[in-house]
Amino acid sequence: MPLLAPASPHVEVDAPLLDRFRAVRGHTEAFCAPLATEDYVVQSMADVSPTKWHLAHTTWFWETFVLTPYLDGYALYDERFPFLFNSYYVQAGERHCRAQRGYLSRPTVAEVKRYRAHVDVHMVRLLDGLDETAHRTLADTVEIGLHHEQQHQELMVTDLKHVFAVNPLRPAYEPQPHVPALDPGPANFVAFEAGLHEIGFAAPPDASTGARFHFDNEGPRHRVFLEAYALADRLVTNGDYLAFMEDGGYERAELWLSMGFAHALEHGWTEPFYWERRDGQWMHYTMGGLRAVDPHEPVCHLSYFEADAFARWAGARLPAEFEWEAAARTVPMAGHFVESGRLHPASVIGASGDGAPSADALSEGPALRQMYGDVWEWTSSSYGPYPGYQPVEGALGEYNGKFMCNQYVLRGGSCATSASHIRPTYRNFFPPEATWQFSGLRLAKSL
């Protein structure tokens, strides 16, 4: 059985906002269903937020950016909550220290759930029968809120995984028997000719609110000339990465960026995050518990530094984000997302959605696989603005633009990402040392 069943059937992007609101909020609650109260409150490092905080923060978002400005007569559930549950929106007011979110034993989990229910009732009142065309600004803000909550759903997975992994008992989110992955076969390269490409999001002017949605960092759409290049037809696997480790990959300074090698030495990196050696066997923590590393699954929880070093060791490089986007537009947007219930990357896409490759998938010639889902793919591109980029006005303008420094772009989504949340133009970003996300890599070459 999958670790996590979808909260509701897939809701199309052109479904009414109220239906999509209920589906997204329902998925958050479905994820929390297996948790004990104690699981909600732990903060295991500064980058990890307690599950309780995620529940409250996403609720604060609806209250702050939708209910307060758009629902006449709405009063805050608790005037103290904005300080506790604002994240980084400076224009929205003062904030509690990020690294001290785990100190908040009060409000209790039960109170946060009541807060959530209170806001949901008022959101339903606001959205019931809403004419999205006549209230476009409101509809657009709600759309941002839906995708904001989906981002935090993904963070709830990755954050809780870290919380459980540092527990000496290595508890499982939900136990699941491991089915060995089939061998995806050797990686082959798919070539792309040099040429001019349109990069960034563009929607038809008559598209629905959902179909038109994108974050501001995905635009403006612009032209980029790409020299001829090739991408590997599959992700790098655990087996591939084990070969790098066995060849002294973590000790060979010539393979690493200087900052990356210094970071690896300082922090004692000798294997990917969540891996550990037990009785001569490599094990790693998964949401299903501790189990043996499967050589055929995509390697994940790599930093940019590790991904870059592996690519250099393999005689290749990381793709630029524009190369990835141009290539990703040539394949269907399908993969192992959070709706599959795995919460762990699979080898290749199978017809049944269980991670087993179909006979057709193995018999075809080189064609791009796993471009979406499974693991976020590091690119060689620094996270920065597109030509002509302008953040939106107000506090929501702090969503993406102010982080355009010292970060690298990742593409494609992961096994913790919602299928309705991802796009070919979606730009995720993290600092190069980050490892607690489901981050992996695909090799690229210049032709």
N, C-alpha and C positions, 0 to 999 in steps of 0.2 A: 504494500500500500504506500502511496506517496506520503511524504512528511506533512504536507499541507494541502488540503483540498481547497479549490477556489471558493471564495465566499458566495459567489453568485455566478450565473452564466456570463460569458463575455458580453460586455455592453459596447455596442458600436459607438464610434466617436460622434455620430450624428444623432444619437439618442437624446432625449430631453435631458437637460442639466440635472433635474431632480433624480432621474433614474441613475445617472452616472455618479451623482453625489452619494446616493445610497449604496451603490456598488463599491465605491472606493472606501467609504467609511466602514462598510461591512467587512471588507477584506482586512482592514486593520484589526477589527475585533476577532476575526477568524484566526489571525496569526497569534493573538494573545490567548486563545482558548486553552492551550495545553499548559500555560504558565501557572506556577504557584505565586502567591503574593510576594514572597521573598525575591523571586526572579525579577520583579519589576523595578527594584530600587537600587541595584548595584551599579556603580560606575567604576570600571576596572582600569581605566586610564583616561587622560584628559580628552582624547579624541572620541571616546565612547560616552554616549549619554544613556542614562537609565531608560528602560522601556516606559516607565511612568512619565518621564519628562517628555518623551516623544508624543505620548498620548495627549498630554496637556499642551505642548507647543503647537501641534497641528490644530488643536481646538482654539487656542489663542489666535492663530492665524485667521480662522473664520470669524472670530469675534471682532478682531481688530480691523481687518481689511474689508469685511463684507457686512456684518451685522451692524456695527456701530455707524458706518456712514450711510447704509442703504435701508435699514429697517427702522422706521419711525418709532420712537419711544423705547428703543432697546436700551436696557441698562446692563452694565457689566455684571457678570455672575459674582465676581469678587474683585474689588478694586486693588487687591494686593497681587493678583495673579499676573498682570502684565509685566511687572518687574521680575517675577520668578521665571516666566516662560517665554519671554522675548529671547531671541537667539543673538543675532548680530545686527538688527535693524536700528541703527543709531537714531535715525529720525523718528522712530516709533517710541523712543523713551529709554530710560535707564534699564540696565539688565543685571541679573545675577551672574556671578563669575562662572564661566563655562566649566572650568575644572572642578567646581564645587557643587555641581548638580546632584551628585550623590549624597550630599549632606542633607538633602531635603526629605527628611522623614515625614514631614508635614508640608502640604496637605497629604493625606493618606491616599493610597491607591483607590479606595472606595470613594473618596471625595473627588478625585480626578475623574472617575467614571461618571459621577453625578454631574460634574462640570461638562463633560462630553455630551451626556444625554440632554442637558439643558440647552446647549448650543445647537445640537441636532434638531431639537423641536423647533427652534426659531428659524433655522436654516430651511427646514421643510416649509414652514409658513411663508418664507420669502420666495422660495423657488416654485412652489406649487402654482402651476398655470402661468409661469413667467413667459412673457413674449421676449425671446432672446434678441430678436431683431430690433424691437423698440427700445430695449434696455441693453444696448451693446456693451457699454462700459462695465456695467454690473456683470454681464455674462462673461466678458473677458477676464474680469477679476476672479470670478468663480472658477473659470478654467485654470487660471494660474494656481488657485488653491487646490484643485484636484491633483494637478501634477506635483505640487509641493508635498501633498500628503503621500503620493506614490514614492517620491524621493525618500521620505521619512520611513515608509514601509520597508524600503530596501535597507536603510540605515538600521532599522530595528533588527533585521536579520543579521547584518554584519556586526552590530554592536553586541547583540545577545550571544552570538557565536564567540566573541572575545570574552565575554563574561563567563560563559560556561568553560571555555578552554583554560582559563587561569585557575579554575577550581580543580584541586588535586583529584577529585572524583571523576572529572571529565564527564559530567552528566550529558545526556542526549536531550535535545529539544523534544524529539520523539524518536524512540528506537526504530530502526529499519534494517532488515537484513540486506547485506550488500550483494548485489548481482554483478559479477565481474564484467567489465567492459570488454567489448570485442576490439581486436586490433584494428585501428583505423588505416593501417598501411603506411608506407613511407610517404613523406611529404613531397609533393610535386609543385612546381611553380607555374602559375598562370600569368601569361604575358599580356601587357596592355601597351598599346601604341602611344607615342607622344601625341599631344594635342591640347586643344583649349577646352576647358571644362567650366560649367556653371556650378559654383559652390555656394552652399547656404540654402536656407529655406525659402520656398516660394509656394504660395497656395493660390488657387483660382479665386478671383474676387467674390464669386458667389458661393464659396464653400461655407459649410456650417462652422459654428464657433469651434467645435472640437477639431474639425479637419484643418482649420486655419491656425491652430495653436502651435506656437514654438516659443522657446525662451529667447530673450533678446540677443544672447550671445551667438545664436545661430544665423544671424543676419548682420548687415544686409547681404543679399545674394550678390555675388561678384564673380568675375572671370579669373581663372588661374590657368597658366600653361604648365603642363606636366611633361617632363621628359619620359621616355619609354622606361617602364619598370615592370616588375613581376612580384606577385604576392604568393606565398605558400597557400596551397589549397586547404590546409587545415591548421588548427592551433598547435602550438608546441605542447607535447605531452609530458607527463611525469617521467616516463622512460627516457625521453630526450634529455630532460633536465638532469636525471641521474647520471647520464653519460658525461655531462658537463661537470658535475660534482666529482665524479670519479677521475676525471682528467685534471683535477686540481683547480677547477674554475674559481673557487673562492680564494685561492692563494696566489693567483697569477695577476699581478698588478697590471700587466700589459693589456689585459682584457677590459679593464675597468676605467671609468672616468675617475679622475683624481678624488673628487668629492665623494663619489660612491665607494671607492676602495677605503678611504679614510673612515667613512661611516660604518662600513662592514667590519673593519678592524676594531673600531671603538665599541661597537655593539655586539661583537662576537658572532657575526653571521657566518654560519657554515652550511646552512640548508634553508629552504623556504620557510616562511612563517607557518606555524602550526605543525611542522614536522618534528618528530623526535625519534631517537634510536632506542629500541627496546629489544633486548636479547638478539642483537645482530640484525634486526629487521627494521626498516623504515616504516613508521606509523605516522598518521596525521589525524588531527582532530577534525571531525565533520559535524554537521548538525544532527547526524544520526549516531554520534559517539565516536570514540577512538577506533580506528581500523587501519589495516595495512594499506600502504600507498599502492594504488593500482597504476601500473605503468602506462596503460592505454587511455587514462583520463587526461584531460587538459590540466597542465600545471597551473596553479592559481596562488594567490596571495604573494605575488612577487612585487617587489618595488621596481620603479623605473630603472634604478641602477642595476638590479639583477637582470632585468629583461634586456637592457642594453648590453651588458657583459655577455650574456648567453648568445645574443645575436652576433656579436663580434667573434665569439668562439666558433660559431657555426659558419663563419665566412659569409655572413649576411648583415642585415641592418634592420632597424625598426622602420615601418612605413611612416611617411609623413601623413598627417591627418587628411590632407586633401587627396592623396593617393588612395587612402582607405575609403573615403566617401565616394570617389568616382567609381571604384571597384564595387562597393556595396550596392550601388544603384543598379547593378547588372543582375542581382540575385533576389529571390523572394525574401521578404522580411519575416523569416520564420526561424525558430530555434527553441532551445530549452530555457523558458522564462519561469518566473515564480509560479505561474499558473500550472506548470507541469507537476508541482509539488515536490520536486527533487531537493531543492536548496543545496545542490551540489552539481558541478559541471559533469557533462556526459561526453562520451567519445565522439559520436556522430549522430545526426538526426535520424531516428527510426520512424517507420510508418506508424507505430503504435504510440510514439511519444515517450517511450520508456528508456531511451538512450541506446537501444540496440540498433546497429546500422542495418538498413535493408539491403537485400541482395543487389538491387539496382544501384544503390549508393556506392557499393564497393566495386561494381563492375564498370561504372562509367569512367571515362577518361578524366584528366585533370579539370576540375571545376571547383570554384570556391565553395567551401563548406564552413559552417559554424561562424558565419560573419555576424550573426545576431545571437544573443543569449550566451549561456555557459560562463564566459569570463569577459570582463572589460579588457579591451586590447590596448596596451600602451602604444602610443605613437611617439615619433621623435619630435613632435611639434610642441613648442612652448605655448602656453595658453595666453592668448592675447586678443585684441579686438580685430574684427574684420574692417576693411576700408569703409569709412563713413559710419562706423558704429557709434550709436548714442544710447546710453541707458535710458529707461523710461523715467519719468519724473516721480519724485516723492520717495517714500521709504522702499517701495518695491523695486526702485532702481538700484538698490543695494544688493539685489539678489545674485547677480553674476559679475558685473563690471568691476567692482572694487577688489576682486580676487585675481585680477589679471597680472600676476607677478609671481615668479618662482613656482610655477605649477606647470605640469605637462598634461596634454590632452589624451583622454582615453575614449574609445569608440565601441559601439556595438551592444552594450548592455550585458547583463549577466544572468545567472540562474536565480538571482534575487530581485531582478527587475521585472516590472509588469510589462506584458506584451503591448498594452495600449499606451505605454509611456515612452516607448523608444521610437526613433526615427533615424533615417540615414544621416541626417544633419545634426543629431544630438551630440553635444560636446560635454563630456564629463571631464573633470579636472581634479588632480590631486598633487601634492608635493612629491618630489621624486623618491623620498624615503618611505612613503606610505605603503603598508603591507596588509592591513586588516580588511581591505576590500577584496572582492573576487576579481583580482586583476591578473591577467596573463599576457600572452603575446602571440603574434603571428609574424613570421619572417618576411622580409622584403629584400629585393635586389634591384640594382640599377642595371639597365640593359644598354 
